[in-house]
Amino acid sequence: MPVPLDTDRLLRETFVAQVEHHWVLGSTNDRACECAATRPGSLPLLIVADRQTAGRGRGSNRWWTGAGSLACSLLLDLRPFGIDPRRGPMVSLAAGVALVRTVAPLVPQQTVGICWPNDLLAGGRKLAGILIEVVPRRLHVIGIGLNTNSTIRDAPEELRRTAVTLRDLTGTEHDHTAILRDLLRHLEVLLRQLGADPETIGAEADAVCLQRGRMLTLKQGSRTFSGRCLGIAPDGALVLDTPQGPCSFYSGVVGEGAGTGD
C-alpha cells in the first residue's frame, strides 16, 4: 500500500502555506484556477490528487495520470520572489531544474534532464511534464505530473514506447511526501534565484538540456523553423542553428527532425 500523504509535514518543512489533498480530482491545475478566482487565502497553495481524471498538457494535449502517479499544482504569487514579470516564462525552466534535482538521486543509473520547455526525461523517456498558467490577480499555477508509482504497462498504447515511471525504473514504490518535500524545497530556492539572478536559471537549464545537438523543428502558429539545437540561452530561449544562423525562440511546440520551412 502507498504511504499516505503527510500534509502536516509539507506545511512544516516547505514554503507552502496551504495544502489540499484530493483522492480524486479532474485536474489539479483546474482546481488551482478555481481557487485563484475565489480568493485562495494564504499562498502558496499546493493541490495534490491521488487520481486525476482529466489531466491537461500544453495546448489541447491530455496528461496520462496512471494509478499511483503524482499530480500536483502550486498556486503562488511570483512577486514576493522578486521575479520580473518578463521572466515569467522561465518559471517552467526553474520547475524543470527542480524536478531534475529531485528525481536524479532516485535513479542514479539513468540520465535525467529536460526537454525545453516543459518535459522531464529519464533514460530517454518522458517521466514528468510541467504546465504553467497565468491566472487572475497576477498569480501563477505550476502544474506537475510525475510518473511515480504507476506502471507504463497501464498507459495508453501510444505512450508505452515514449514514457516511463519511477516504479518501472527502480522496481520500488516511492513516498510522495518525501518527493514533494524535496521538490518544493528545490523550487523555492530556484524561484528566489530567478528573482535575484535570472540568467543562472537559464544556465542551469542549459546544463541539463537533453536536446543539444539534435535536429529540431519548432512551430509557432503557421510558421515552422528547423535547425540543430545549440542549447538554452541564459534568458531561457531555445537556440537553434537555422539556415539563417542561430535564432532564439521563447515559445513554440518542439519536435524532432527537419522542418519544412516557414
N, C-alpha and C positions, 0 to 999 in steps of 0.2 A: 504494500500500500504506500502511496506517496506521502511524504511528510506534510502535514497541514501548514498552510502559510501562517507565519508568525507576524501579524501586523504590528503588534506592540514592539517587537524587536526592530522592525523597519522604522517606526517612529522614533525610537531611541537612538538608533545607530546611523541614520541617514538624515538628509536635509529636508525630507518631505514633512509636511505639516498635517496631512490627512491621507488616509488610505481607505479605499473602497475595495472590498473583495467580493466578487460575484461567482457563484457556482456556474451559472450560465448567463451569457450576455451576447447580444447580437454583434456588437463591435465596441471595443474599449475606446476607440477614437470617437465614435458617435456619442458615447456616453460622456466623454470629456467635453465635446462640443455642446452637449445639452447643459452640462454644469456651467460652462462658461457663459451661456446665455441666461442663466438663472442665478447669478451671483454665487460663486462657488465657495465663498468664505476664505479661510486661510489657505495660502498656496506655498509650495507646490502641492498639488493633489495627485496622488497615484491611484490609478484604477487598474485592477488585476482581475482577469477572468480565467477560471479553470477550464471553461469551454466557451469558445467563441463561434457563433453560428453564421456570422456574416462579416468576417474579417475583410478589410479593404487594403488593397495595394495602391500603387500610383495609378492615376487615371481611372480607367474602368476595370482594372485588374482586381481579382479577388485574392485573398490570402488564405491558404490552407492552414487551419489550426487543428492538427491531429490530437487525439486524446492524449493528455499528458503534456502538451506543449505549453509554453509560457506566452501569454498575450497580455500586454500592459500598455498603458498610455499615461503620460505625465503632463498635466496641465500646469503651466507656470508662466510667470511674467519674467521676461528677459532683462527688464530694466534694472532690477537690483544687482544684476551681474555686470552692469556697465557695458552691455553689448550694444554697439552701434546698430540701429535698425537695418542699415545697408549690409551688415554682416549676417543677417538672419538666415540666408541660405546655407551658411557654414555650420549651422546647428546640426544639420544632418551628418556632416563630417565629424563633428565632435561626438555625436552619438555613436557613429561607426567606430571611432577610435576607442571609445569607452567599451563597446562590445568586444573589440579585439582584446583589450586588456583583461576583460572578464573571462572570456572564453578560452583564449590561448593556453593558460595554465591547465585547463581541464583536458585538453587534447594535445599534449606536448609533441606527439609524433606527427601532427598534421600542420600544414602551412595554413595559417589563418590570416585573412586580410579582407580588404574592402574593394568592392567594385563601385566606382563613382556612379550615382551619388548616394545610393541608399541600400546596398546589399552587402551582407557579410557571407564570405565563403570559407569553408574548411575542407581541405583536400580537394579543391576544385569544384565543390558542390555547394549550393546555397543552403546556409544554415539559419540565416535571420534576414529580416527586412525591416526597413525604417520608413515611417510615413510621417512627415512634418506638415502640420496645418496651422494657419494663422486664423484666429477666431476673434470674436468681439472683445473689446476693451484692450486691444493690442496684446492679447495673450497668445501663447503658442501651445500646441499639442505635439508631443514627441511620442509617436506610437511605435512600438517594437513588438515584432513577432519572432520568437526564438524557438526553434525546434529542439526541445529538451528531452522529455521522457516519452515522446511519441516514437513510432517506428515508421520508416518510409514504406514499409510493406502495406500500410493502411492508406497511403496517399493516393490521389488520383493517378491513373496510369501515366499521364503525360508528365508528371513530376518525378517519377521514380528514378529517372536517369540523371536528373539535374539537381535534386535536393538531397539533404542528408539530415540526420538528427544526432544529438549528443549521445542518446542511448545506443544508436546503431554504431557510433564511433568508439564508444567506451565499454559497452556491454553492461553498464550500470545505470541506475536512476540517480537523478541529481536533485538537491534541495533547492526549491525555488526561492526560499527566503534568503539563503546564502548567496545565490546568484544575483538576486535583486539588490541585496545589500552592497555587494561589490560593484555592480553596475552603477547604482546610484552614487556611490562614493566617487567612482571614476568620473562620472558625468558631471558632478558638482565641480570637481577640480578643473575639468576641461572647459566648462562654461565660464568659470572665473578667468581662465586663461584666455578664452575667446574675447572676453571683455577687456583684459589688460594688454594682451599681445596677440592679436588675431592671426598674424602670419605664422605663429608657431603651430596653430591648429592645421593650417594648410600643409606645413612641413611634416607634421606627424602623420597626417592622412596620406601624404605622398610616400612616406616610408613604408606604409603597409598597403599601398596600391597594388593590386594584382593585375591591372590592365596594361602596365607599362610594356612597351614593345609589341603589343598586339595591334593588328589592323582592326579598327573600329568604324562603325557607322553611327552618326548622331543625327536624329531627326528633330527638327524644330518646326512644327506645323507641317507645311507642304515642302519644306526645304530639307535636303539630305546632304550631309557632309561626311567625308571619309578621310582617314589618314591613320598613320601609326601613332599610337598613344605615347606621349612623352612624359606622362605623369600628371600630377595635380600641382597647380601653382600655389604659391603662398597665399593668394587671395581666394583659394578654393576652386578655381576654374579647372576644368578638364582641358588639357592641352593636346591637340592633335597636330601632327606634322602633315599638312594637307599639300596638294599640288601647288597651292598659292603660298606655301610657307606655314610656319607654326601659327595656329589660331587657338584662342582661348574661348571656352564655352561655359556659360554659367547656368544653363538649363538645357533640357533635351532628353530624349529617350535614346539609350545607347544599345547597340547590338554589335555582334562580331562580324568581321568581314568587310569587303569593299562595298561602297555605296554606289549610287547611280548618278551622283552629282546633284546640283541644285538648279 
